[in-house]
Amino acid sequence: MTPLRRILATLMFLPNIMPFKALFSAEIFPWAFLYALRKDLRLTLGYTLFLGYIVISSVLFLGSFPSFLVPARALFALINASMIFFLLINVQREEYKTIVTIFHGVFIANLGLCIIQFLGLFPPFLEPVFRLFIDRFTHEIYGGGRGVAGLFAEPSYASMAIHYYFAFFMLSKNINPKSLLGIGAIVGIVFFDLFIIRSVTGVVMILLYLASMQKARDLIKSGVIAIVLLASVIYYVGQSPNAPRSIETAYDFFKYGGYQDPTPWLLEQSGFRFVSVWASYKYGFTHPFGSGVGGWGPASIQAMDDIGIKASAMSFFASAMGSEYQGVRPTSFAAGLMLETGIVGLILFIIAFYPFLKRPEIYRDVHTRSITLFFLFNTFALGSIGDPLPFVFLALAYRSIIEPPEIVHA
């Protein structure tokens, strides 16, 4: 691997690092796209059809935007996130091993930086330097119950990334999750979730990870045990004035009766995330071709109005923009497709990835199963529309058990 490819492979795992942050407002840089842009990239017919559809969608609606950059950025986010999958599943063994070695370095660096930030040992004078490349970087805990973010823009981004890191680390080192080492590692990531990153997203991700470790017949028994343990932590830690935000949020949910009518609580705690996904799916069914790639702004406002929720009344918009807002792009890849490309775009996306997601091998192995479950959750429920990490780690997990000659191109 050339030095340039090594650099791009490293930055592929760190999408929030922006070399030109002063010029662009985006939080995700296309390192994955740049790494995938090479002559041995092999796209499947299914993905080529999906790619052609979203390109045509962006071109057809070009005249409705004040600048061609609006649909270009929206289109590029979709391509940057997903196209890397088709390179990584085809890399040869030596390159795969090099990527895994690079990943280990990135994982350790992020863990170390998070701990340093948590302990308040990061030099404050370096914060402005890091902020040149990472939006909202801070040398210490974010505060307000939130934890640290490492080399990511905020704790929620870091939380999603760290769980992919952890799951793939367990896979790459072939650590049995039921061994003493595996149990210790899982306890460590749970502690890391609750007390260092402190993101609500992290709690959901670790619950998904624990569920993926279980056999179907043990899910109910394990679920009851997990609920009892989690409830105990929420009850005893949630009352503390310095409780992590993830625990405090869950504690308040029960203390103030949020479970009786969870919708207002979800809107208050998730800001635009929950409602944007919910509204976008509905919009995609009523508008089969969507609003056009790049048309998410006005479409999201209409989508929220269609489900009876005024975005200006939500706490996120009220605090960030008052009564003036331009709409918001949904946080999951699939919901974004429904909003901009309709049910047609989502169906083409599913057709492109279904041949890989249907392979039984990725569900038989406990490690690849957890990564696949993460991918499905982040892609269809809660993620970041331009984030390549779910596709990167799904591809690496897939590649770990299926050699390129065996890959079925559909």
C-alpha positions in Angstrom: 0.0 0.0 0.0 1.4 3.4 -1.0 1.9 6.1 1.7 -1.1 8.1 0.3 -3.4 5.1 0.5 -2.2 4.5 4.1 -3.1 8.0 5.0 -6.5 7.7 3.3 -7.1 4.4 4.9 -6.4 6.0 8.3 -8.7 8.9 7.7 -11.4 6.7 6.4 -12.0 5.7 10.0 -12.1 9.4 11.1 -14.7 11.0 8.9 -15.1 14.1 11.2 -11.6 15.3 10.5 -12.0 18.2 8.0 -8.8 19.6 6.4 -10.7 22.6 5.0 -13.2 23.2 7.9 -12.9 27.0 7.5 -14.2 26.7 3.9 -16.9 24.0 4.4 -19.7 23.7 6.9 -20.0 19.9 6.6 -18.9 17.7 9.4 -18.0 14.7 7.3 -15.1 14.8 4.8 -15.1 12.3 1.8 -12.0 10.3 2.9 -13.9 7.1 2.1 -14.8 8.3 -1.4 -11.2 9.3 -2.1 -9.9 5.9 -0.9 -12.5 4.1 -3.1 -11.7 6.2 -6.2 -9.4 3.8 -8.0 -9.3 1.6 -11.0 -9.9 -1.7 -9.1 -13.2 -0.4 -7.7 -15.9 -2.9 -8.9 -19.5 -1.8 -8.6 -22.3 -4.3 -8.8 -25.2 -3.9 -11.3 -27.6 -3.3 -8.4 -25.5 -0.5 -7.0 -24.9 1.0 -10.4 -28.7 1.2 -10.9 -29.0 2.9 -7.5 -26.2 5.3 -8.3 -27.7 6.2 -11.7 -31.1 6.9 -10.1 -29.8 9.3 -7.5 -27.6 11.1 -10.1 -30.6 11.5 -12.4 -32.7 12.7 -9.4 -30.1 15.4 -8.5 -29.9 16.6 -12.2 -33.7 16.7 -12.8 -34.2 19.0 -9.8 -31.1 21.1 -10.4 -33.1 24.2 -11.5 -35.0 24.4 -8.2 -31.9 25.3 -6.2 -30.1 28.6 -5.8 -26.8 26.8 -6.4 -25.7 23.5 -7.9 -23.7 22.9 -4.7 -26.9 22.1 -2.8 -27.8 18.9 -4.8 -24.1 18.2 -5.3 -23.4 18.0 -1.6 -26.5 15.9 -0.9 -25.6 13.5 -3.7 -22.0 13.3 -2.6 -23.0 12.4 1.0 -24.9 9.4 -0.3 -22.1 8.3 -2.5 -19.3 8.9 0.1 -21.1 6.8 2.6 -22.1 3.8 0.5 -19.6 3.3 -2.4 -16.6 2.4 -0.1 -18.4 -0.9 0.6 -17.8 -2.2 -2.9 -14.1 -1.5 -2.7 -13.5 -3.0 0.7 -15.3 -6.3 0.0 -12.9 -6.9 -2.9 -9.6 -5.9 -1.4 -6.9 -8.5 -1.5 -5.6 -10.2 1.6 -2.5 -8.1 2.1 -4.4 -4.9 1.8 -7.1 -6.1 4.1 -4.4 -7.0 6.7 -2.9 -3.6 6.4 -6.3 -1.9 6.8 -6.9 -3.9 10.0 -3.5 -2.9 11.4 -4.3 0.7 10.7 -7.7 0.3 12.3 -6.1 -1.0 15.5 -3.9 2.2 15.7 -7.0 4.4 15.2 -9.0 2.6 17.8 -6.2 2.8 20.4 -5.6 6.5 19.6 -9.3 7.3 20.1 -9.6 5.4 23.4 -6.4 7.1 24.7 -7.6 10.6 23.7 -11.1 10.0 25.2 -9.5 9.0 28.5 -7.1 12.0 28.4 -10.0 14.3 27.8 -12.1 12.7 30.5 -9.3 13.1 33.1 -8.7 16.7 32.0 -5.1 16.1 30.9 -5.4 17.3 27.3 -3.3 20.5 26.9 -5.9 23.4 26.5 -3.5 25.4 24.2 -3.9 22.6 21.6 -7.7 22.9 21.5 -7.7 25.7 18.9 -5.3 23.7 16.7 -7.6 20.6 16.8 -10.6 22.8 16.1 -9.1 23.7 12.8 -9.8 20.1 11.7 -12.6 18.8 14.0 -15.7 20.8 14.5 -16.6 21.5 18.2 -13.5 19.7 19.5 -12.9 20.3 23.2 -10.0 19.4 25.4 -12.3 18.3 28.2 -15.8 16.9 29.0 -18.6 18.6 27.1 -20.6 19.1 30.3 -24.4 19.0 30.9 -24.2 15.3 31.5 -22.3 14.8 28.2 -18.9 13.1 28.0 -16.1 13.3 25.6 -15.8 12.8 21.8 -12.2 11.9 21.0 -11.5 12.6 17.3 -15.1 13.2 16.6 -17.3 16.2 16.5 -19.5 15.3 19.4 -20.2 12.4 21.9 -23.0 10.9 19.8 -20.8 10.6 16.8 -18.0 9.2 18.9 -20.4 6.7 20.6 -21.5 5.2 17.3 -18.0 5.0 16.0 -16.5 3.5 19.2 -19.1 0.6 19.1 -18.1 -0.3 15.5 -14.5 0.0 16.6 -15.1 -2.3 19.5 -17.1 -4.9 17.6 -14.6 -5.1 14.8 -11.7 -5.2 17.3 -13.4 -8.2 18.9 -13.7 -9.8 15.5 -10.2 -9.0 14.3 -8.6 -10.4 17.5 -11.1 -13.3 17.5 -12.0 -12.7 21.1 -14.7 -15.0 22.4 -17.3 -12.7 24.1 -18.1 -15.4 26.6 -14.5 -15.9 27.7 -12.9 -14.1 30.6 -11.1 -11.7 28.3 -14.3 -11.1 26.3 -16.5 -10.4 29.4 -13.8 -8.0 30.7 -13.8 -6.2 27.4 -17.6 -5.9 27.3 -17.7 -4.6 30.9 -15.0 -2.1 29.9 -17.0 -0.8 26.9 -20.2 -0.5 29.0 -18.2 1.5 31.6 -16.8 3.6 28.8 -20.3 4.2 27.5 -21.9 5.2 30.7 -19.2 7.3 32.3 -16.8 8.5 29.6 -18.7 9.1 26.4 -22.1 9.4 28.2 -24.2 9.3 25.1 -27.8 8.0 25.0 -26.9 6.6 21.6 -24.2 4.5 23.2 -26.6 2.8 25.6 -28.8 1.8 22.7 -25.8 0.5 20.7 -24.4 -1.5 23.6 -27.9 -3.1 24.2 -27.9 -4.1 20.5 -24.4 -5.5 20.9 -25.4 -7.6 23.9 -28.6 -8.8 22.1 -26.5 -9.9 19.1 -24.4 -12.1 21.4 -27.3 -14.2 22.4 -28.9 -17.2 20.7 -32.6 -16.7 19.8 -33.7 -19.1 22.6 -31.8 -17.1 25.2 -32.9 -13.6 24.2 -35.8 -13.4 26.7 -33.8 -14.7 29.7 -30.9 -12.5 28.9 -33.1 -9.5 28.2 -34.7 -9.8 31.6 -31.3 -9.9 33.3 -30.1 -7.0 31.3 -33.2 -4.9 32.1 -32.9 -5.6 35.8 -29.2 -4.6 35.8 -29.8 -1.5 33.7 -32.8 -0.5 35.9 -30.7 -0.8 39.0 -28.0 1.4 37.5 -30.5 4.0 36.3 -32.2 4.1 39.7 -29.1 4.5 41.9 -26.9 6.5 39.5 -29.7 8.6 37.9 -30.4 10.4 41.2 -26.9 11.8 41.3 -26.5 15.5 40.3 -23.5 14.5 38.2 -25.2 11.5 36.5 -24.2 10.8 32.9 -26.7 12.2 30.4 -27.6 8.7 29.2 -28.6 7.5 32.7 -30.2 10.9 33.7 -32.4 10.8 30.6 -33.6 7.3 31.3 -34.2 8.1 35.0 -36.3 11.2 34.1 -38.3 9.1 31.6 -39.7 7.0 34.5 -39.6 9.7 37.2 -41.7 12.2 35.3 -44.0 9.6 33.6 -42.6 9.9 30.1 -43.5 6.2 29.5 -47.2 7.1 29.7 -47.0 9.2 26.5 -43.5 8.7 25.1 -43.9 10.9 21.9 -43.3 14.3 23.6 -40.4 12.9 25.6 -38.8 11.5 22.4 -39.2 14.8 20.7 -37.7 16.7 23.6 -34.7 14.3 24.1 -33.9 13.5 20.5 -34.5 16.9 19.0 -34.9 16.6 15.3 -33.6 13.0 15.1 -36.8 11.0 15.9 -39.3 13.2 14.1 -37.1 13.6 11.0 -36.8 9.9 10.5 -40.5 9.3 11.3 -41.7 12.1 8.9 -39.3 11.1 6.1 -40.5 7.5 5.9 -44.1 8.7 5.6 -43.2 11.3 3.0 -41.4 8.7 0.9 -44.6 6.6 0.6 -46.8 9.5 -0.4 -44.1 10.9 -2.8 -42.7 7.8 -4.5 -39.9 9.7 -6.2 -39.2 12.0 -3.3 -38.3 15.6 -3.4 -35.2 15.1 -5.5 -31.7 14.8 -4.2 -30.9 18.0 -2.4 -34.5 18.9 -1.8 -34.5 17.8 1.8 -35.0 21.3 3.2 -38.5 22.2 2.1 -39.5 18.6 1.9 -38.6 18.0 5.6 -40.8 20.9 6.6 -43.7 19.6 4.6 -43.0 16.0 6.0 -43.2 17.2 9.6 -46.3 19.3 8.9 -47.9 16.1 7.3 -47.5 14.2 10.6 -48.8 17.2 12.6 -45.6 18.4 14.2 -44.5 22.0 13.8 -40.7 22.0 13.7 -40.6 25.5 15.2 -42.2 24.2 18.4 -39.5 21.6 19.0 -36.9 22.4 21.5 -34.0 21.8 19.1 -35.2 24.3 16.5 -36.5 26.8 19.2 -33.1 27.0 20.8 -31.0 26.9 17.6 -33.0 29.0 15.2 -36.0 30.5 16.8 -39.0 30.4 14.4 -36.8 30.6 11.3 -35.4 27.3 10.0 -34.6 25.8 6.7 -35.6 22.2 7.5 -33.4 19.3 8.4 -32.0 16.3 6.7 -33.0 13.0 8.6 -30.3 11.2 10.5 -30.6 7.8 9.0 -29.4 6.9 5.5 -32.7 5.1 4.5 -34.9 7.8 5.9 -32.9 10.4 3.9 -33.5 8.3 0.7 -37.2 8.2 1.4 -37.3 12.0 1.7 -35.1 12.8 -1.3 -35.7 9.8 -3.6 -38.9 8.3 -2.3 -39.7 4.6 -2.0 -38.2 4.0 -5.4 -34.8 5.1 -4.2 -35.0 3.0 -1.1 -36.0 -0.1 -3.0 -33.1 0.3 -5.4 -30.8 0.7 -2.3 -32.1 -2.5 -0.8 -31.7 -4.3 -4.1 -28.1 -3.2 -4.2 -27.2 -4.4 -0.7 -29.6 -7.4 -0.2 -27.3 -9.9 -1.9 -24.7 -9.2 0.8 -27.0 -8.9 3.7 -28.8 -12.2 3.0 -25.6 -14.3 3.3 -26.1 -16.7 6.2 -22.3 -16.6 7.1 -22.5 -13.1 8.5 -25.3 -14.1 10.9 -23.7 -17.4 12.0 -20.6 -15.7 13.3 -21.2 -13.8 16.5 -18.9 -10.9 15.7 -20.1 -10.2 12.1 -23.7 -10.6 13.4 -23.2 -7.7 15.8 -21.7 -5.4 13.1 -24.5 -6.3 10.7 -27.1 -5.4 13.4 -25.3 -2.1 14.0 -25.4 -1.4 10.3 -29.1 -2.1 10.0 -29.9 0.0 13.0 -27.8 3.0 11.9 -28.9 2.8 8.3 -32.7 2.5 8.9 -33.2 4.1 12.4 -30.5 6.3 13.9 -27.2 7.3 12.2 -25.7 10.0 10.1 -26.7 10.1 6.4 -23.2 10.8 5.1 -21.2 8.7 7.6 -19.3 5.9 5.8 -18.4 4.0 9.0 -21.4 1.6 9.0 -20.6 0.7 5.4 -16.9 0.5 6.1 -17.3 -1.9 9.0 -20.0 -4.0 7.3 -17.6 -4.5 4.4 -14.6 -5.3 6.6 -16.7 -7.8 8.6 -18.0 -9.3 5.3 -14.5 -9.5 3.9 -13.2 -11.2 7.1 -15.2 -14.3 6.3 -15.7 -14.2 2.5 -12.7 -14.0 0.2 -13.1 -11.9 -3.0 -13.4 -14.8 -5.4 -16.4 -16.0 -3.5 -18.2 -12.7 -3.6 -21.5 -12.8 -5.6 -21.9 -9.7 -7.8 -25.6 -9.0 -8.2 
